Amino acid sequence: MIRPLFGSAALSVLFTSSSALADVTPQDVWRDWQDHMQSMGYALTATEKVSGDTLAVSNVRFDLTSEPDLGQISMSLEQLSLVQNDDGTVSVVMPDAMPLVFEITPTDPDEDRVRAALTVNQTGQDMRVSGTPTDLSSAYAAGLLGLTLDQMTVGDETFGPDNATLNVVLNNVEYASKSVLDDMRAYAQDGSIASMTFDMRFKDPKEPAIATINGTSTDMTFDGDGRLPLGIAQASDMAAMLRAGMTGAGTFTSGNSTMTVDIEDPENGNMSAAVASEGGRLTVETSADGMSYAGSRQGMALSVQPQQFPFLLSFGLDNAAFNLSAPVLKTDDAQDVALGLNLEGFTMSDMVWGMINPQGTLPRDPANLSLDVSGKARLLMDYFDPEAATRMAETGQVPAQLDSVNLNALIVDALGAKLTGNGAVTFEHDENDPSALKPSGAVDLKLVGGNTLIDTLVSSGLLPAQMAMGARMMMGMFAVPAEGEDDTLKSKLEFTRDGQILANGQRIK
């Protein structure tokens, strides 16, 4: 998780973590940046030059050498200035166009070195730090903040404007942070972006296909807080940082968003796709107690234009949401796990329905899916520990042991049929083989409209009669008719400690 966040994390720390005294000097601010970066395992070097009230810092370089599988990761900036203000604050001044270089040098000689040269573009930018050494604030604003890929090199292959482009533009950017230094560094931050556009284009020199991606988003916001331990030597060792008290929480939101993908392929045919949504939200929380994610998207629309179709295939989804939580550190006690998925109002255009069921015999009501699962699990290793992760990959060791699973709710409502379920199962483990599970518990299932759906599929020519007969035989083995309810089947699946599986009291294993 540290790897993809390296560049943004380094810049965020550089631009928001400073020790600004009431009459703080640029040298004080710069020294605090260096101390903080080094305490997190980064090496920060630069050339410094003082001229009056200005400290010019050039050839700024970040190095992270604690990634055993990636080798060294480096990022460098050309120049920025820290200027003393009359009110005791310090302004950070950056050029309108600021070159940025990102490099990954693998330890494995057979892997390619990656180097990307980019330019950060800004207009109307203003950044100021203030406060005291233990309680400081930082504020940044820009009318425009952009990122452009100038050139990328992978091994001996060079990608330039002809075969690799990336342009990101953020409009009306505002960002503020507050940091309090005590036994740990506590921080709070929030920001907003009025609108964003991006476009990417990539072509493998060895292949004829060209891929182009464009996107927009509006009303983007972020707020978060957390605590960072002091003096952790390896920023890539997330497990060590969590055990030392690291916490973090953040919420991201966005308004209307769009993305289009176009692939020009003279050999296999062209293809295009477009997706849009009315808004979204993502929440992330991390601590020694566990990690959790929760996200949602509203008003989604997807259209696809395959090469072999003369018309668009269109789909819609009123709401999509998920949640996931899991432990992150090895403990003796079982910890909570959870998984949730909710898809509401899935629809297909008449063109798609016309291809699938031209007779119009299948119900075209919006489909829904809901899944809510919780349970208990214990980690057998700190999988955020780089050495443990490498060991797991080499040996195939099981990283976790599942103690129990609760099916709180299952709902599948589509094509005129509805499947629901709930239940709970616990597991007994073999100490010599953590992957061997002996379940004990029961799951109740109920299907309404299943036989009617099978009949409709057969009459529409979508399901062969022989397969329909096989499906009914399976339903007869595992389910029984529900008394007093038309076209309704129910099933109780029981798991016993001695390895038996019962369906409605009848042993099937």
Secondary structure by P-SEA (a helix, b strand, c coil): ccccaaaaaaaaaaaccccccccccaaaaaaaaaaaaaaacbbbbbbbbbcccbbbbcbbbbbbcccccccbbbbbbcbbbbbbccccbbbbbbccbbbbbbbbbbccccbbbbbbbbbbbbcbbbbbbbcccccbbbbbbbcccccccccccccccccccccbbbbbbbcbbbbbbccccccbbbbcccccccbbbbbbbbbcccccbbbbbbbcccbbbbbbccccccccccccaaaaaaaacccccccccccbbbbbbbbbbcccbbbbbbbbbccbbbbbbbcccbbbbbbcccbbbbbbbcccccccbbbbbccccbbbbbbcccccbbbbbbbbbbbcbbbbcaaaaaaccccccccccbbbbbbbbbbbbbbccccccaaaaaaaaaccccccccccccccbbbbbcccbbbbccbbbbbbbccccccbbbbbbbbbbbbcaaaaaaaaaaaaccccaaaaaaaaaaaaaccccccccccbbbbbbbbcccbbbbccccccc
